[in-house]
């Protein structure tokens, strides 16, 4: 499967020292990032699946497919988590 975007940088979790206080507040909710997958058929009959990780919505994902790839005959895009 191909990717349009670099994956997030992996970071090691911060280790709490024994002298630090525990945080009892509720954790902030981060907005889950939308991910899309595109099934593309090219004009020459070849096919490919592409992961689109940095689009904000379905329309932007579609636009990115047509901007990045040449000779696209058909495209089917869906979101996944």
C-alpha positions as CSV (number, residue, x, y, z in Angstrom):
1,X,0.0,0.0,0.0
2,X,1.3,3.4,-0.9
3,X,1.3,6.5,1.4
4,X,0.9,10.1,0.5
5,X,2.1,11.4,3.9
6,X,4.9,10.7,6.2
7,X,3.8,8.9,9.3
8,X,3.9,10.7,12.7
9,X,7.2,10.7,14.5
10,X,7.2,8.1,17.2
11,X,8.2,9.3,20.6
12,X,9.1,7.4,23.7
13,X,6.6,8.0,26.6
14,X,7.9,10.3,29.3
15,X,8.7,8.5,32.4
16,X,7.4,10.1,35.6
17,X,9.9,10.5,38.4
18,X,9.0,9.2,41.8
19,X,9.0,12.7,43.2
20,X,6.5,14.1,40.7
21,X,2.9,14.5,41.7
22,X,0.2,12.5,39.9
23,X,-2.0,14.5,37.6
24,X,-5.6,13.7,38.7
25,X,-7.3,16.0,36.2
26,X,-9.2,14.5,33.2
27,X,-7.0,14.1,30.1
28,X,-7.7,16.3,27.2
29,X,-9.5,14.7,24.3
30,X,-7.6,15.0,21.1
31,X,-9.5,15.0,17.9
32,X,-9.0,11.7,16.2
33,X,-7.3,12.2,12.8
34,X,-9.3,11.0,9.8
35,X,-7.6,8.5,7.5
36,X,-8.7,7.6,4.1
37,X,-8.0,4.7,1.7
38,X,-8.3,5.1,-2.1
39,X,-8.7,2.3,-4.6
40,X,-7.6,3.7,-7.9
41,X,-7.8,2.3,-11.4
42,X,-5.6,3.9,-14.0
43,X,-6.4,4.5,-17.7
44,X,-4.0,1.7,-18.7
45,X,-5.9,-0.9,-16.5
46,X,-3.5,-1.0,-13.6
47,X,-4.9,-0.7,-10.1
48,X,-3.5,0.5,-6.8
49,X,-4.5,1.2,-3.1
50,X,-3.3,4.4,-1.5
51,X,-3.4,5.5,2.1
52,X,-4.2,9.2,2.6
53,X,-3.3,10.3,6.1
54,X,-3.3,14.1,6.0
55,X,-6.7,15.1,4.4
56,X,-9.3,16.9,6.5
57,X,-12.3,15.5,4.6
58,X,-13.4,13.2,1.8
59,X,-13.3,16.0,-0.8
60,X,-9.8,17.0,0.1
61,X,-8.7,13.3,-0.1
62,X,-10.2,13.0,-3.6
63,X,-8.5,16.2,-4.7
64,X,-5.1,14.9,-3.3
65,X,-5.5,11.7,-5.3
66,X,-6.1,13.6,-8.6
67,X,-3.2,16.0,-7.8
68,X,-0.7,13.3,-7.0
69,X,-1.5,10.6,-9.6
70,X,-1.7,10.8,-13.3
71,X,-4.1,9.1,-15.7
72,X,-6.7,8.1,-13.1
73,X,-9.7,6.5,-14.7
74,X,-11.8,5.8,-11.5
75,X,-11.3,6.2,-7.8
76,X,-13.2,5.0,-4.7
77,X,-12.3,6.6,-1.4
78,X,-13.5,5.6,2.1
79,X,-12.5,6.6,5.6
80,X,-11.2,4.2,8.2
81,X,-9.8,4.4,11.7
